[in-house]
Amino acid sequence: MRAPLFNALSRVRLRPRSVAKVALTSLALCLTACGGDDDSPNNGGSGATSGSGGSAGTAGGGAGGSAGTAGVGGTAGAGGTAAAGGSAGTAGTGGGGGQLSFTFTTIGKRTVRSMDQDLEVELIRGDRDDGPASYLLYVPAPGPNAPVVVMNEPYSGIDWTGEAVDAKWAARGDGLHPDDDAPNYSGSDYTLYGAQSVAEAVDADVVWRLNGFAVIHAYARFYSGGDVEGDAIDAAAAYAFASARQQELDLTRIGALGGSWGGMMTLFGARRAPEGARPIALAALTPLSDFVDQHQWTDDVLATQYARPADAEAFFSPYWRRAAPSMGYPPAGAASVPFTHAGLCPGLPGKAFVPHDDWDLLIPVRQTEGLAAACGAQIEPLYWRRAPVDFQTAPLDHGPLGAEPQLPSMLTFAWTFLATELAQSSSSALFTAGSEAALEEFLTLVSDAQRTGRDPGVVLPRLRELAAPRVQLYEAGADQFVPGGDALARVVNRVYQTSYDAAALRAQLATGLPTPP
């Protein structure tokens, strides 16, 4: 089994992290000519999709006091603020379905140099009586009553928890290792570990910090074992923590972002958010949203049609080991219902932007099509429509959308969507990042879909957001800020052979897409 897994991982492009990390680092340098104070970045740290970063930093700062208890699934009372060396107030436990409650403790603090500022961030442990601890990285906003974005990090390695399992994996270092902390480890599975330093996490938040938002990184620590339910709880812990810090945060303006397994955390974690701290906007990129359907895909479709079925089996084995404790294997019956569209949609808060590529072989596009059909208008899908996939030649990855040049357009749309939903209507400017080259690739697919009558999904709202007069786009190709409407007008003119300026494009988008040539 070892050889097929190594071969599979050599072909997989799970996350567009290298490109996004470089672009975000350039954005920070463009703003201030100052970077973080920790280890140099490697092929990770993108805030948009969860995964590996560079070398993990060393935990520093004195331990803070308890930050109070907040319920998940119920309404939490106000908790005190943790202070170094002291105990804070206890928040009210959640009621009405608040079976889970957390007691949050600041276990360390770091000062990170970023965007020409010394920024103090908090390392948080969330303890609960009926399960393992959850770990969060809290990046405060520059001012009070701020929106907050939850960044779902399923794979990022952290070494500041004080737990033996994190020390063990940090000592192993970045790379492929036996998945020996997984449930029912058989001796044949491997998983990829990549450490993320605190500075890398903060650098990845640059878009949110430009907009004045707070950020909470929620770590599932895939390498440490656990199960699907536990990963969803790790994501939900971020909302409970926000509730305990309600004196700092605007709980009516919470968003969340994650990709792939992190997209799964984004959706299923949001459904478990407590009353009073539920997100209003989600960006779930190529997410797994129905485990029963996913099993049919991996064990029927890929097993019979994919050119290298042994690679696919080896790749998915660690995931199914983590799914089995929550829903059985294969997932079926009552235990699996909460992990299907039928179980997810009721109670899913807010609206969700969900991009997906037709050529995604890891999580098929039919997952998002089914999610949109089941949940209705609150799901705003966006599809990268292509010719039928060739299972004999296509790589085992999320499709070409992650390989768009400079900065994939799905990230631009995700950042702009969340910034628009969470910012005050009176905000003078909104900041996002993108690449005209990537947007051109995407809009070329949209124009092709228009000509062939295929549904590209909810396109117009994303383009209107980007073209809004107050949006400033960091253009990765030019390494500078430009008005979003100007950048998008140039792209539309190249694809549709038009001659819009930003104002004329906004007028066109108010009625519909241009007619393709």
C-alpha positions as CSV (number, residue, x, y, z in Angstrom):
1,M,0.0,0.0,0.0
2,R,2.9,2.4,0.6
3,A,3.9,2.8,-3.0
4,P,0.4,3.6,-4.3
5,L,0.0,6.2,-1.6
6,F,3.3,7.9,-2.4
7,N,2.4,7.9,-6.1
8,A,-1.0,9.3,-5.3
9,L,0.3,12.2,-3.2
10,S,2.9,13.1,-5.8
11,R,0.0,13.7,-8.2
12,V,-2.4,15.5,-5.9
13,R,-2.8,19.3,-5.8
14,L,-5.0,19.6,-2.8
15,R,-4.7,23.3,-2.2
16,P,-3.4,26.3,-4.1
17,R,-1.3,27.3,-1.1
18,S,2.0,28.2,-2.7
19,V,0.5,30.7,-5.1
20,A,-1.8,32.2,-2.5
21,K,1.0,32.4,0.1
22,V,3.3,34.2,-2.3
23,A,0.6,36.6,-3.3
24,L,-0.4,37.4,0.3
25,T,3.2,37.9,1.3
26,S,3.6,40.3,-1.6
27,L,0.4,42.1,-0.5
28,A,1.8,42.6,2.9
29,L,5.1,43.8,1.5
30,C,3.3,46.1,-0.9
31,L,1.6,47.7,2.1
32,T,4.4,48.1,4.5
33,A,7.7,46.5,3.3
34,C,7.6,44.6,6.6
35,G,7.0,40.9,7.2
36,G,6.5,38.6,10.1
37,D,9.1,37.9,12.8
38,D,9.0,34.1,12.7
39,D,10.4,31.5,10.3
40,S,10.5,32.2,6.6
41,P,7.4,31.0,4.6
42,N,7.4,27.8,2.5
43,N,4.7,26.3,0.5
44,G,1.8,27.1,2.8
45,G,0.0,29.6,5.0
46,S,-2.7,30.6,2.6
47,G,-5.6,32.0,4.6
48,A,-8.1,30.8,2.0
49,T,-7.5,27.2,2.2
50,S,-6.3,25.1,5.0
51,G,-3.1,23.2,5.0
52,S,0.6,23.2,5.7
53,G,2.7,26.2,6.4
54,G,6.3,26.7,7.3
55,S,8.1,25.7,10.5
56,A,6.1,26.0,13.6
57,G,6.9,28.7,16.1
58,T,7.7,28.2,19.7
59,A,5.0,29.0,22.2
60,G,5.7,32.1,24.1
61,G,4.1,34.5,26.5
62,G,2.7,33.8,29.9
63,A,-0.4,31.7,30.3
64,G,-3.6,33.7,30.7
65,G,-6.5,33.0,33.0
66,S,-9.7,31.2,32.1
67,A,-11.8,33.1,29.6
68,G,-15.1,31.7,30.6
69,T,-17.5,29.0,29.5
70,A,-19.6,29.3,26.3
71,G,-22.2,26.9,25.1
72,V,-22.4,25.4,21.6
73,G,-25.9,25.0,20.3
74,G,-27.3,27.3,22.9
75,T,-27.1,30.9,24.0
76,A,-23.9,31.8,25.9
77,G,-23.8,34.4,28.6
78,A,-21.2,37.1,28.8
79,G,-17.8,35.9,29.9
80,G,-14.9,37.7,31.4
81,T,-11.8,38.5,29.4
82,A,-8.8,36.3,30.0
83,A,-5.8,38.1,31.5
84,A,-2.3,36.9,31.8
85,G,-1.9,35.1,35.1
86,G,-5.5,35.7,36.2
87,S,-8.9,34.1,36.1
88,A,-11.7,35.6,34.1
89,G,-15.5,35.4,34.5
90,T,-17.5,32.3,33.5
91,A,-20.0,32.7,30.7
92,G,-23.4,31.1,30.9
93,T,-23.7,27.6,29.5
94,G,-25.8,27.2,26.4
95,G,-29.4,26.2,26.7
96,G,-31.8,24.6,24.3
97,G,-29.6,22.1,22.6
98,G,-26.4,23.5,24.2
99,Q,-25.0,20.0,25.0
100,L,-21.4,21.2,24.4
101,S,-19.8,23.9,26.5
102,F,-16.2,25.2,26.5
103,T,-14.0,26.8,29.0
104,F,-11.4,28.9,27.2
105,T,-8.0,29.6,28.5
106,T,-5.3,31.8,26.9
107,I,-2.3,29.4,27.1
108,G,0.2,31.8,25.5
109,K,0.6,35.1,23.7
110,R,2.9,36.1,20.8
111,T,4.0,39.4,19.4
112,V,4.2,39.2,15.6
113,R,5.7,41.9,13.4
114,S,3.4,42.3,10.4
115,M,2.2,45.2,8.2
116,D,4.6,47.5,10.1
117,Q,2.9,46.8,13.4
118,D,3.6,44.7,16.5
119,L,0.5,42.6,16.8
120,E,-0.2,40.6,20.0
121,V,-2.1,37.4,19.3
122,E,-3.5,34.8,21.7
123,L,-3.1,31.0,21.7
124,I,-6.4,29.5,23.1
125,R,-7.3,26.2,24.5
126,G,-11.0,25.3,24.7
127,D,-11.7,22.5,27.2
128,R,-15.0,20.6,27.4
129,D,-16.1,17.9,29.8
130,D,-17.1,15.3,27.2
131,G,-14.2,15.4,24.7
132,P,-10.7,16.5,23.8
133,A,-9.6,20.2,23.8
134,S,-9.9,22.4,20.8
135,Y,-7.2,24.9,19.9
136,L,-7.7,28.4,18.4
137,L,-5.4,31.3,17.4
138,Y,-7.0,34.6,18.0
139,V,-5.9,37.7,16.1
140,P,-7.7,40.7,17.6
141,A,-9.1,43.5,15.5
142,P,-7.6,47.0,15.7
143,G,-10.8,48.4,17.2
144,P,-13.9,47.3,19.2
145,N,-17.1,45.9,17.9
146,A,-15.3,44.3,15.0
147,P,-16.5,41.6,12.6
148,V,-14.7,38.3,12.9
149,V,-13.7,35.7,10.3
150,V,-13.2,32.0,11.4
151,M,-10.5,30.4,9.4
152,N,-10.9,26.6,9.4
153,E,-7.5,24.9,9.4
154,P,-7.8,21.1,9.1
155,Y,-4.2,20.2,8.4
156,S,-1.9,22.9,9.8
157,G,0.6,21.6,12.3
158,I,0.9,23.5,15.6
159,D,3.4,22.9,18.4
160,W,2.2,25.3,21.0
161,T,-0.6,23.2,22.6
162,G,1.5,21.4,25.2
163,E,0.0,18.1,24.0
164,A,2.4,15.2,23.4
165,V,0.8,14.4,20.0
166,D,1.6,17.9,18.7
167,A,5.2,17.6,20.0
168,K,5.5,14.2,18.3
169,W,4.4,15.4,14.9
170,A,6.4,18.7,15.1
171,A,9.5,16.6,15.8
172,R,8.8,14.4,12.7
173,G,8.9,17.6,10.6
174,D,7.2,18.4,7.4
175,G,6.5,15.5,5.1
176,L,4.7,12.2,4.7
177,H,4.6,10.0,7.9
178,P,2.6,7.0,9.1
179,D,-0.9,8.0,10.1
180,D,-0.4,6.2,13.4
181,D,-2.7,8.5,15.5
182,A,-5.7,7.8,13.2
183,P,-8.6,5.7,14.5
184,N,-8.0,2.0,13.8
185,Y,-4.6,2.6,12.2
186,S,-3.8,-0.5,10.1
187,G,-0.1,0.1,9.6
188,S,-0.4,1.0,6.0
189,D,-1.8,4.6,5.9
190,Y,0.3,7.7,5.7
191,T,-0.6,11.4,6.1
192,L,1.1,14.6,5.2
193,Y,2.3,16.9,8.0
194,G,3.1,20.6,7.5
195,A,3.8,23.0,10.3
196,Q,2.3,26.5,10.4
197,S,4.0,29.2,12.4
198,V,2.1,31.9,14.2
199,A,3.6,34.5,11.9
200,E,2.4,32.6,8.8
201,A,-1.1,32.4,10.2
202,V,-1.1,36.1,10.8
203,D,0.4,36.9,7.4
204,A,-2.4,34.9,5.8
205,D,-5.0,37.2,7.5
206,V,-3.8,40.3,5.7
207,V,-7.1,40.8,3.8
208,W,-9.1,40.6,6.9
209,R,-6.8,42.9,8.9
210,L,-6.9,45.5,6.1
211,N,-10.7,45.5,6.5
212,G,-10.4,45.9,10.3
213,F,-11.7,42.4,11.1
214,A,-10.7,40.0,13.9
215,V,-9.7,36.5,13.0
216,I,-10.0,33.2,14.8
217,H,-8.1,30.2,13.4
218,A,-9.7,26.9,14.3
219,Y,-7.3,23.9,14.2
220,A,-8.6,20.4,13.6
221,R,-5.0,18.9,13.6
222,F,-5.8,16.1,11.2
223,Y,-2.5,14.4,11.9
224,S,-3.5,14.0,15.6
225,G,-6.3,11.5,14.7
226,G,-9.8,12.4,15.9
227,D,-13.0,12.0,13.8
228,V,-15.4,14.0,11.6
229,E,-17.6,15.1,14.5
230,G,-14.6,16.3,16.5
231,D,-13.4,18.4,13.5
232,A,-16.8,20.0,13.3
233,I,-16.7,20.7,17.0
234,D,-13.2,22.2,16.6
235,A,-14.8,24.6,14.1
236,A,-17.8,25.3,16.3
237,A,-15.4,26.2,19.2
238,A,-14.5,29.3,17.4
239,Y,-18.1,30.6,17.6
240,A,-18.3,29.8,21.3
241,F,-15.0,31.6,21.8
242,A,-16.4,34.7,19.9
243,S,-19.4,34.6,22.3
244,A,-17.1,34.7,25.3
245,R,-15.4,37.7,23.7
246,Q,-18.5,39.6,22.8
247,Q,-17.3,42.8,24.4
248,E,-14.6,42.9,21.7
249,L,-16.5,41.5,18.7
250,D,-19.7,42.2,16.8
251,L,-21.5,38.8,17.0
252,T,-24.0,39.9,14.3
253,R,-21.1,40.0,11.8
254,I,-19.4,36.6,11.8
255,G,-18.1,34.8,8.7
256,A,-16.1,31.7,8.1
257,L,-13.8,30.3,5.4
258,G,-12.3,26.9,4.6
259,G,-11.5,24.7,1.6
260,S,-11.9,21.0,0.9
261,W,-11.9,19.3,4.4
262,G,-11.8,22.8,5.7
263,G,-14.9,23.5,3.7
264,M,-16.5,20.6,5.4
265,M,-15.5,22.1,8.8
266,T,-16.9,25.5,7.6
267,L,-20.4,24.0,6.8
268,F,-20.8,21.4,9.6
269,G,-19.1,23.7,12.2
270,A,-21.4,26.6,11.4
271,R,-24.5,24.4,11.9
272,R,-23.2,23.7,15.4
273,A,-22.6,27.4,16.3
274,P,-24.3,28.7,19.4
275,E,-27.3,31.0,19.3
276,G,-26.2,34.5,19.5
277,A,-22.9,33.8,17.7
278,R,-23.9,32.2,14.4
279,P,-22.2,33.2,11.2
280,I,-24.1,35.2,8.6
281,A,-21.7,34.3,5.7
282,L,-19.7,31.2,4.8
283,A,-17.2,30.6,2.1
284,A,-16.8,26.9,1.7
285,L,-14.4,26.1,-1.2
286,T,-14.9,22.7,-3.0
287,P,-16.3,21.2,0.3
288,L,-17.3,17.7,1.2
289,S,-21.0,18.2,2.2
290,D,-22.5,14.7,2.0
291,F,-20.5,11.7,3.3
292,V,-22.9,9.0,2.0
293,D,-22.6,10.5,-1.6
294,Q,-18.9,10.8,-1.1
295,H,-18.6,7.1,-0.3
296,Q,-20.5,6.2,-3.4
297,W,-18.0,8.4,-5.4
298,T,-14.9,6.9,-3.9
299,D,-15.9,3.3,-3.8
300,D,-18.0,3.1,-6.9
301,V,-17.0,5.8,-9.4
302,L,-13.3,6.2,-8.7
303,A,-12.8,2.5,-8.0
304,T,-14.2,1.5,-11.5
305,Q,-13.4,4.5,-13.7
306,Y,-10.3,6.3,-12.4
307,A,-7.1,5.3,-14.1
308,R,-5.3,4.5,-10.8
309,P,-7.9,3.2,-8.4
310,A,-5.2,2.0,-5.9
311,D,-4.0,5.6,-5.6
312,A,-7.5,6.8,-4.9
313,E,-8.1,4.1,-2.3
314,A,-4.8,4.9,-0.5
315,F,-5.6,8.6,-0.6
316,F,-9.0,8.3,0.9
317,S,-8.3,5.7,3.5
318,P,-7.2,8.2,6.2
319,Y,-10.4,10.1,5.7
320,W,-12.7,7.2,6.0
321,R,-10.9,6.1,9.2
322,R,-11.8,9.4,10.7
323,A,-15.4,9.3,9.4
324,A,-16.1,5.8,10.7
325,P,-16.3,6.7,14.4
326,S,-19.0,9.3,13.7
327,M,-21.1,7.6,11.1
328,G,-19.9,4.0,10.7
329,Y,-18.3,2.6,7.6
330,P,-19.7,2.5,5.0
331,P,-21.8,5.5,6.2
332,A,-25.4,4.5,6.2
333,G,-28.5,4.6,8.4
334,A,-29.4,7.0,11.1
335,A,-25.8,7.7,12.3
336,S,-24.9,9.0,8.8
337,V,-27.9,11.4,8.4
338,P,-26.3,14.4,10.2
339,F,-23.5,14.2,7.7
340,T,-25.6,14.4,4.6
341,H,-27.4,17.2,2.9
342,A,-30.6,16.2,4.6
343,G,-29.0,16.6,8.0
344,L,-26.9,19.7,7.1
345,C,-29.4,22.1,5.6
346,P,-31.8,22.4,8.5
347,G,-30.3,24.9,10.9
348,L,-27.4,25.9,8.6
349,P,-27.0,29.6,9.3
350,G,-26.4,32.5,6.9
351,K,-25.7,32.2,3.2
352,A,-22.8,30.3,1.7
353,F,-20.6,30.9,-1.3
354,V,-19.6,27.5,-2.6
355,P,-17.3,27.3,-5.7
356,H,-16.6,24.0,-7.4
357,D,-14.8,22.6,-10.5
358,D,-16.4,20.1,-12.9
359,W,-13.0,18.3,-12.9
360,D,-12.7,17.9,-9.2
361,L,-12.0,14.2,-8.7
362,L,-11.5,14.4,-4.9
363,I,-14.9,15.8,-4.1
364,P,-17.2,15.7,-7.1
365,V,-19.1,18.8,-8.3
366,R,-22.3,16.9,-7.7
367,Q,-21.8,17.5,-4.0
368,T,-22.3,21.2,-4.4
369,E,-25.0,20.8,-6.9
370,G,-26.8,18.5,-4.5
371,L,-26.2,21.0,-1.6
372,A,-27.7,23.8,-3.5
373,A,-30.7,21.7,-4.4
374,A,-31.2,20.6,-0.8
375,C,-30.6,23.9,1.0
376,G,-32.1,26.3,-1.6
377,A,-31.3,29.9,-2.0
378,Q,-28.9,30.2,1.0
379,I,-26.3,28.3,-1.1
380,E,-24.7,30.4,-3.8
381,P,-22.8,28.0,-5.9
382,L,-20.2,29.0,-8.6
383,Y,-19.2,26.3,-11.1
384,W,-16.1,26.0,-13.3
385,R,-17.9,24.3,-16.1
386,R,-15.8,22.2,-18.5
387,A,-16.0,19.3,-21.0
388,P,-16.7,15.9,-19.4
389,V,-13.8,14.8,-17.3
390,D,-11.5,12.1,-18.7
391,F,-10.9,9.7,-15.8
392,Q,-7.9,8.2,-17.6
393,T,-5.9,11.4,-17.7
394,A,-7.2,13.8,-15.0
395,P,-5.1,14.1,-11.9
396,L,-6.5,13.3,-8.4
397,D,-7.1,16.8,-7.3
398,H,-9.7,19.6,-7.0
399,G,-9.5,20.5,-10.6
400,P,-7.8,23.3,-12.6
401,L,-9.5,26.1,-10.7
402,G,-6.7,26.0,-8.1
403,A,-4.0,26.3,-10.8
404,E,-5.2,29.6,-12.2
405,P,-2.3,32.0,-12.6
406,Q,-1.0,34.2,-9.7
407,L,-4.0,34.0,-7.4
408,P,-7.0,31.7,-8.1
409,S,-10.2,33.6,-8.7
410,M,-12.2,31.5,-6.2
411,L,-10.1,33.1,-3.5
412,T,-10.8,36.6,-4.8
413,F,-14.5,35.9,-4.9
414,A,-14.4,34.3,-1.4
415,W,-12.5,37.3,0.2
416,T,-14.7,39.9,-1.6
417,F,-18.0,38.0,-0.7
418,L,-17.1,37.8,3.0
419,A,-15.7,41.4,3.2
420,T,-18.9,42.7,1.6
421,E,-21.2,40.7,3.9
422,L,-19.4,41.6,7.1
423,A,-18.4,45.2,6.6
424,Q,-20.5,48.1,7.7
425,S,-22.4,49.7,4.8
426,S,-20.7,53.0,5.7
427,S,-17.2,51.6,5.2
428,S,-15.3,53.9,2.9
429,A,-13.3,51.1,1.3
430,L,-13.2,47.3,1.1
431,F,-10.0,45.5,0.4
432,T,-9.5,42.2,-1.5
433,A,-6.8,40.5,-3.6
434,G,-6.8,38.9,-7.0
435,S,-5.3,38.4,-10.4
436,E,-6.6,39.7,-13.7
437,A,-5.1,36.6,-15.4
438,A,-7.0,34.2,-13.1
439,L,-10.3,36.2,-13.5
440,E,-9.9,36.0,-17.3
441,E,-9.5,32.2,-17.2
442,F,-12.7,32.0,-15.1
443,L,-14.8,34.4,-17.2
444,T,-13.7,32.5,-20.4
445,L,-15.3,29.4,-18.9
446,V,-18.4,31.5,-18.0
447,S,-18.7,32.8,-21.5
448,D,-18.3,29.2,-22.9
449,A,-21.1,28.1,-20.5
450,Q,-23.3,30.9,-21.8
451,R,-22.8,29.7,-25.4
452,T,-23.5,26.1,-24.6
453,G,-26.4,26.7,-22.2
454,R,-24.7,25.2,-19.1
455,D,-25.4,26.8,-15.7
456,P,-22.3,28.5,-14.3
457,G,-24.1,29.1,-11.0
458,V,-24.5,32.3,-9.1
459,V,-22.1,34.5,-11.1
460,L,-23.6,38.0,-11.1
461,P,-23.5,38.7,-7.3
462,R,-19.7,37.8,-7.2
463,L,-19.0,40.2,-10.2
464,R,-21.1,43.0,-8.7
465,E,-19.3,42.7,-5.4
466,L,-15.9,42.9,-7.1
467,A,-17.0,45.9,-9.3
468,A,-18.4,47.9,-6.4
469,P,-17.0,51.4,-6.3
470,R,-15.6,51.0,-2.8
471,V,-13.6,47.8,-3.6
472,Q,-9.8,48.1,-3.8
473,L,-8.2,45.0,-5.4
474,Y,-4.5,44.1,-4.8
475,E,-3.6,43.0,-8.3
476,A,-1.1,40.2,-7.8
477,G,0.3,40.5,-11.3
478,A,1.0,44.2,-11.0
479,D,1.8,44.2,-7.2
480,Q,-0.4,47.2,-6.6
481,F,-3.9,48.2,-5.5
482,V,-6.4,49.1,-8.3
483,P,-10.1,49.8,-8.1
484,G,-11.9,46.4,-8.4
485,G,-14.3,47.8,-11.1
486,D,-11.4,48.9,-13.3
487,A,-9.7,45.5,-13.1
488,L,-12.8,43.6,-13.8
489,A,-13.8,45.9,-16.7
490,R,-10.4,45.2,-18.4
491,V,-11.0,41.4,-17.9
492,V,-14.6,41.6,-19.2
493,N,-13.5,43.6,-22.2
494,R,-10.9,41.0,-23.2
495,V,-13.2,38.0,-22.8
496,Y,-16.4,39.6,-24.2
497,Q,-14.8,41.9,-26.7
498,T,-16.5,44.9,-25.1
499,S,-15.3,48.4,-24.2
500,Y,-16.7,49.0,-20.7
501,D,-15.3,51.3,-18.1
502,A,-16.1,50.5,-14.5
503,A,-19.3,52.5,-14.4
504,A,-20.6,51.1,-17.6
505,L,-19.8,47.6,-16.4
506,R,-21.7,48.1,-13.2
507,A,-24.7,49.2,-15.3
508,Q,-24.4,46.0,-17.4
509,L,-24.1,43.7,-14.4
510,A,-27.2,45.2,-12.9
511,T,-29.2,43.6,-15.7
512,G,-27.1,40.5,-16.5
513,L,-23.9,39.2,-18.1
514,P,-22.7,40.6,-21.4
515,T,-23.5,38.5,-24.5
516,P,-20.5,36.4,-25.4
517,P,-19.0,36.9,-28.9
